[in-house]
Amino acid sequence: MRVLIIRTGALGDIVHGLPVLTALRRARPRAWIGWLVEEKWAPLLAGHADLDSLITVNLKPWRKRPFAGRTWRQGRELLEALDRASPEIVLDLMGNHKAGVLAGLSGADLRIGLARRFRREPSSAWWINHPVMPRGVHAVERALSLLDGLGIEPQPADFGADKLFTQSSSAEQDSDERADTVLRQELQPPFVLLHPGAGWENKRYPAERWGQVAQHLSAAGLAVRVAGGPAEEDLVRRVVAASQGAAHLTEASDIPSLGHLLRRASLVLGGDTGPIHLAHALGTPVLSLMGPTDPATHGPYAAPQRALALSLACSFCHQRLGSPRACLWGLSPKVVADRALDLLTHAQQHDGDPS
């Protein structure tokens, strides 16, 4: 059996697909398993023990310059990689036309995906030939549902945390060393990591309020660090400034260094964003501030106590807007800090038990 998983991005969505990989390898130990992913997210899966092949794409530049020579060259390289992989089965974890086209280009005879009305882009069901009905409502459960198409019995989700960030390349070692260096500088455990960024502006808790959260946590005796993605430097600086000395900047400039930092944190706070889902998958306690998205579908999996959300008439609108709204503004920094302290105390009492 040769199976290709298609989940190109983003970080949190790939994390939500990891239990599919774990379950597939456990049920079909002799299968060839590949994963098609955007180049920028490939370090998350690099060296994964359950993967036989990692096929990367770089689709964003293709859309901007579809007729450029580089685009055509990369397209040819992708087709050659898919031809070498020769998958018999594709698992479409995305439910849109992008994944559908990639599934078609793979040449796989069996293309499994969610049924039409459960797809992000319903008309993309044209690309699949084995639709399945989702089990459960969370993104993790919906992804695992695709294994029904292979006759694999349902089982508890396993993110395979011990198989992440295990590659021993020089780049990985450098990332590990950078993370260790950062944590040795003015940092005493336990420490809390704030990761305030998010893909949507209205998923971002205001920087000024994150600063107040940091002040509350610092007053409780905790060291507080703030990290962000490559395009979030200004946001991180604003959070640090608003903390009035309670929080300090830390660097996590790439995915491996972020992973090592998340593993070492005592608690990670953020919105509905990839680093929060990655920290949760790694077994680190998290607190996710949920605004436009529903904790039942996009919160920390199987851990409702690790999501904080208000129940308003407009809650969970799932609309991408240009600024945070009442669903996030209504969460006071004191309430956020108190919930974080409760989770941290619980985690210490249960020696890291993820429940």
Buried (B, 14 or more C-beta within 10 A) or exposed (E): EBBBBBBBBBBBBBBBBBBBBBBBBEBBEEBBBBBBBBBBBBBBBBBBEBBBBBBBBBBEEBEEEEEEEEBEEBBEEBEEBBEEBEBBBBBBBBBBBBBBBBBBBBBBEBBBBBBBEBBEBBEBBEBBBBBBEBBBEBBBBBBBBBBBBBEBEEEEBBBBBEBBBEBEEEBBEEBBEBBEEBBEEEBEEEBBBBBBBBBBEBBBBBBEBBBBBBBBBBEBEBBBBBBBBEEBEEBBBBBBEBBEEBBBBBBBEBBBBBBBBBBBBBBBBBBBBBBBBBBBBBBBBBBBBBBBBBBBBBBBBBBEEBBBBBEEEEBBBEEEEEEBBEBBBEBEBEBBBEBBBEBBEEBEEEEEEBE
